[in-house]
Amino acid sequence: MERIQSYIEKNKKRFLEELIEILKIPSISADPNFEKDVLKTAELVANGLIKVGLDNVEICSTEGYPIIYGDKIIDSNLPTVLIYGHYDVQPADPIELWDNPPFEPVIKNTEIHPDGAIFARGACDDKGQMFMHIKAFEAMNKSDSLFCNIKFMIEGEEEVGSENLATFVKENRKRLNADVILVSDTGIFSNDIPSITTGLRGLSYVEVEVEGPNRDLHSGLYGGCVANPINILSKMISSLHDKNNKITIPGFYDKVLLISEDERKEMSKAPFKKQSYIESLNIEDVYGELGYSTMERGSIRPTLDVNGIWGGYIGEGAKTVIPSKAFAKISMRLVPNQDPEDISKLFSDYFTSIAPKGVNVKVTPHHGGKPAVTPIDSIGYKAASMAFEKTFNKKPIPIRSGGSIPIVAMFEEELGINTILMGFGLDSDAIHSPNEHYGLFNFYKGIETIPYFFSFYSKLFKSLD
């Protein structure tokens, strides 16, 4: 391991320079105007895999953007780790809120990152974190210290829903066969308190439409005589939670998996400061389901939130109308055992049933994803925990994320493999927002930690024999 860490130390400057070159390319998968840039990034990543010594590197075509595959199989008796990442990025809008152009990377010191952070779109999500794995592999390979067989699968459509990834996985099950999947698209609690994400919430996303009269009406002539779709929609939405902020949809909680008290105790070790949380958001107090802490409400409990609501006249000045229609977009974050299709149907049936006469209701399900959880007693989790403890000198805390990464559940379903979410970003890194950045400490610490994961995983795997 000393040779690996020495190699990393000697090549830090080059690693950063290579990352900067990738960050300069606007690989925005959501905007067709950047198609050439996305494809250029795919080629750059593939060439990077070849350069560090991976075999069978291929730019695999899909119905959308390509998936990059490469592997290094050194011994069939060794375990195989499949590394997943993505090379596409979010749009940079609103551009005017960036302090520097989003695709002209700059390094600046910040209060949280006194050793410097690289500011650019994709710095943390996910180019910087994906690139850590390539450089960690390079360090192991160049030091003749590979502990496991390694496979890479890096896609270009994560930011638009990974539309073609499931098809690729189904068609390449044999090629992707592995013992564990390693992903760095999450984060740690802080730079002095490492953590490992052990759970992700799923998602059910719907759009609702409430239709009343066949046209907008004069509120003076018709007010009080016909149902106002905005009024009705507001009442219907308000009825989706009870006085304890519990969701009222019948059957919504029937399959909710309650985590063990041991894991709940481990999660509670994360130093959450309620007052700092409140001040950072400029609110008077927290809010949520009775009986659960703020951290638990945002991770191990399901939620229902209105993401947007509109209808009627919203222009300048006044226009006294009763609108013909009102709309809302609603997302439900799900926990293990909740199926997004089942939840969408429960929502649709209930929301339709509570509509009064005088309006028609339409519910349109959009995208969704299943929740995922990694047991903290798996050898993959143990190896990650030991690796973090080695480089941070502190045992990491298992945490559940409130966000969703639907591909994790898909991997388990299609490949039968657990995923270890070994991310190094921070909540403050502004992913998906202007001024996204990634700390140099985090970038280098990731490259240093990943080889330890492979070493510990190989040893734990062999101990099972």
Stockholm file with secondary structure:
# STOCKHOLM 1.0

chainA/1-465         MERIQSYIEKNKKRFLEELIEILKIPSISADPNFEKDVLKTAELVANGLIKVGLDNVEICSTEGYPIIYGDKIIDSNLPTVLIYGHYDVQPADPIELWDNPPFEPVIKNTEIHPDGAIFARGACDDKGQMFMHIKAFEAMNKSDSLFCNIKFMIEGEEEVGSENLATFVKENRKRLNADVILVSDTGIFSNDIPSITTGLRGLSYVEVEVEGPNRDLHSGLYGGCVANPINILSKMISSLHDKNNKITIPGFYDKVLLISEDERKEMSKAPFKKQSYIESLNIEDVYGELGYSTMERGSIRPTLDVNGIWGGYIGEGAKTVIPSKAFAKISMRLVPNQDPEDISKLFSDYFTSIAPKGVNVKVTPHHGGKPAVTPIDSIGYKAASMAFEKTFNKKPIPIRSGGSIPIVAMFEEELGINTILMGFGLDSDAIHSPNEHYGLFNFYKGIETIPYFFSFYSKLFKSLD
#=GR chainA/1-465 SS CHHHHHHHHHHHHHHHHHHHHHHTSCCBTTCGGGHHHHHHHHHHHHHHHHHTTCEEEEEECCSSSCEEEEEECCCTTSCEEEEEEECCBCCCCSGGGCSSCTTSCEEECCSSCTTCEEESTTTTTTHHHHHHHHHHHHHHHHTTCCCSEEEEEEESCGGGTCTTHHHHHHHTTTTTCCSEEEECCSBCSBTTBCEEEEEECEEEEEEEEEECSSSCEEHHHHTTTSCCHHHHHHHHHHTTBCTTSCBCSTTTTTTCCCCCHHHHHHHTTSCCCHHHHHHHHTCSSCCCCTTSCHHHHTTTSCEEEEEEEEESCCSSSCCCEECSEEEEEEEEEECTTCCHHHHHHHHHHHHHHTCCTTCEEEEEEEEEECCEECCTTSHHHHHHHHHHHHHHSSCCEEEEESSCCHHHHHHHHHHCCCEEECCCBCGGGCTTSTTCEEEHHHHHHHHHHHHHHHHHHHHHHHHTC
#=GC SS_cons         CHHHHHHHHHHHHHHHHHHHHHHTSCCBTTCGGGHHHHHHHHHHHHHHHHHTTCEEEEEECCSSSCEEEEEECCCTTSCEEEEEEECCBCCCCSGGGCSSCTTSCEEECCSSCTTCEEESTTTTTTHHHHHHHHHHHHHHHHTTCCCSEEEEEEESCGGGTCTTHHHHHHHTTTTTCCSEEEECCSBCSBTTBCEEEEEECEEEEEEEEEECSSSCEEHHHHTTTSCCHHHHHHHHHHTTBCTTSCBCSTTTTTTCCCCCHHHHHHHTTSCCCHHHHHHHHTCSSCCCCTTSCHHHHTTTSCEEEEEEEEESCCSSSCCCEECSEEEEEEEEEECTTCCHHHHHHHHHHHHHHTCCTTCEEEEEEEEEECCEECCTTSHHHHHHHHHHHHHHSSCCEEEEESSCCHHHHHHHHHHCCCEEECCCBCGGGCTTSTTCEEEHHHHHHHHHHHHHHHHHHHHHHHHTC
//
